Structures are given as C-alpha cells and as structure tokens.
Amino acid sequence: MGKGPLSGIRVLDLTQFESGTVCTETLAWLGAEVLKVERPVKGELGRFAGYDPEHDSYGFIIMNMNKKGLTCNMKTPEGLELMKKLLAKCDVIAENMGPGAMDRLGLSYEECKKVNPKIIYASIKGFYSDGPYADYPAFDPIATHTGGFVAATGLPDQPIKSGVSVADSGTGILCALAITGAVLQREKEGVGQKIECDMQDFMIGLGRSGWEPYYNTGKPPRRVGNGMPLEDVAPSDTYPCKPFGPNDYVHIYTSRRPGSPDWERFCKAIGHEELLEDPRMATPASRFENKDALNEVISSWTGQHTKQEAMDILAKAGVPAGALLDISDFASDPQYMDPKRQMVVEVEHPDRGKLKVPGFAAHMSENHVEYECSPVLGGNNDEIYGGLLGLSEEEIAELKEKKVI
C-alpha cells in the first residue's frame, strides 16, 4: 500500500454512509490501516444502496478506498467480544451511528477505555451531544440548513441548498484532522481522548466569513445568487457560454476594491475598452447599479466562447474567472489524472470494472500511499481474525456458520 504519515496507526472503522466513511478513508489515504466493519451478508447501509442492489454501490466504492473489509454482528455476544479484542489492538475507533447506538451496543467511550485506556474515540453526529438537538435525526441537508449555510445560499427570495454534501464530507475531513492531532498528542503526552465532530457545528465554523458583514450591518449575510455577498459589485456573476448546455457557464469577478486593475484588464480582454470611458462603469458600485446593461455586453462576449475558452482568455489576462466545471469535465480532462496530481484516479472493482474516482486533495511530498479499491464484503475476515487476532480456521468457520461474521 505504500508508506504515509499515519502508517502504523490502526483504525477500527464502524462508520457508514458519507461523513464517517470520508473520515476513515482520509486516514487510510494518509497511511493508516483501516478495518472497515460491516454487518454479515447485508453489509453497511450504503454498500447496496445504489440503483443496482445486487452490486456494491458506486457511492460505497468511492468512499471506502484503501480499507480492509471484515464482517461482524456486534449485537451478538461473540461479535461484541471480537470487537473488544480488535479494539485492544487499535489506536482509533471511529463511528457515525445514530444517537445512543454505540451505548446500546456496549461500545461507549467509557466501555472502550476499559479495554484500551489510550484509545482515540471519534464520533460524528448531526448535532452536539449535550445540546437540545442531540437526539434529532440529521443528514447533510439538515446540517446545512441548521448550520447557516443555506441561509446564505441562493436567491434573495429563495434559499437553495448545495448540490454537494458539504456537511457530510466536510465534517468527515475535519474529524480526520482532529484524529491526526489526537494521535500526535498521544505521542507527546501518552493520553487518548474522545473526539466529537457534529455536522451543525462544522457548518457554523465553515460560515465564518459571513460574520464580517453581520458585524458591519447588524444583519445576517444576504443571499445574492452568484453575486458577491460582502458588497454589491459588478461584474460578479455567472454568464452563459456556447454551446449553451446546462453547465456551459463561466463566472467572472472583478475586485470590489476601487482602483483595482481587474476592470481595465477585463475590458481590454473582451475587446470593449469603450467601457473604460463610460461614467456608468466608473466604480464597482456604479457598475452594479448598471449591471443589466453591463451583463448584456458580457453575455454577448461569453456566448461567442466555450466556458473553457472564456476562462483561459480572462484568467491569462489577469482577470478572476472560472468555468463551471462538472464531474464529466474532471473525468475527461487528463490534468486531473496526472501522476503527480492524482485528483482523479483509476481503480478496478471486481464487479464494476475500471472506475475513475476522486483522490486525496492534499498533496504531500512524503505520503507514498497507493490508491486501492474499496473492499468486498468481508474480504479481509481471514486476515484480520486469523492473522491479527490469531483465531484458527475452525474458529473462523464456526463464527461464519453462526453468522457472527
């Protein structure tokens, strides 16, 4: 698998769906040995949740790379005993079950500490465990609504949630960061600890830039569509490009700072230097007041170019511009699969064949972990129960017969 900064750290992974699986996948990409525990036969809830219930879902494959797969029915006495034996040999246990589920299984932080006093116990929930919403069910859209994200996203009269699971994946990555910090602290101080990352709190922290306009105006940030929430400026919008498909757009932004060279560069780049002499376009604020007339000129220009062409022309002229790229763009553009970058990687799944999937966004010169496909259900049972715990072939066979594993 290659060596990474967390090589030698073993994680007992009791997560499912996105927030928890992204957390442990991140740890695996940093070199940790992640033992992914699932229910016998059925697997975790996300494994067969796709359009084809007979095969691993693409979501499961994408979020469980570089892990070792084992099965265990933790609701049986034998299964709980297996987990405790593994816990004694692990550095971290991570879970994102519903509120109270770990306590009912007999795997609360207090119980796990009895087995392994230096365990790092990481828990991801929707809401803070000691708060008034602790027992409320939560998924990504609930967290983004209650965490302030949707309040700042969308049109002035219409809040719109993100099409990306910001709370799920973001909280998972934050939890992985906290676990890494806890591993470092344990190396220094010899102590384990409990980590709790809840999605609402992550979203509140993610929206920290919105607190500046809150203090400036005394009101929450406005929803401004594709505009700039801090201040009314133009151009600051998303414009259509040829061939005018659903994602054929480019976003163009010029600085709100008076005297910025962005505006002059922009006018020259699109061949409309006459705008520099137009008194209506003298300042970012006046351009906003006359944005309808300005946007007509801009849309006429962007409509003559593809989104990539428009981005290249403007960005090379020093104007902030970004094409509206989607997953098909990433999957077809070789730059993302460059061996030095590996933002998109190709893996081979036993049933699904070769797949292009997202890689690890952090690029580290001394992280040499190679990408591996997600495990088949129970694919490492013999290795973990036989090799790590020392169970005999007969004992493993008996556990399989009892459907403990």
Secondary structure by P-SEA (a helix, b strand, c coil): ccccccccbbbbccccccaaaaaaaaaaaaccccbbbbcccccccccccccccccccaaaaaccccbbbbbbccccaaaaaaaaaaaaaccbbbbbccccccccccccaaaaaaaccccbbbbbcccccccccccccccaaaaaaaaccccccccccbbbbbccaaaaaaaaaaaaaaaaaaaaaaaaccbbbbbbbbaaaaaaaaaccaaaaaaacccccccccccccccccccbbbbbccccccccbbbbbcccccccaaaaaaaaaacccccccccccccaaaaaaaaaaaaaaaaaaaaaccaaaaaaaaaaacccccccccaaaaaccccccccccccbbbbbbccccbbbbbcccccccccbbbbbccccccccccccccccccccaaaaaaaaaaccc
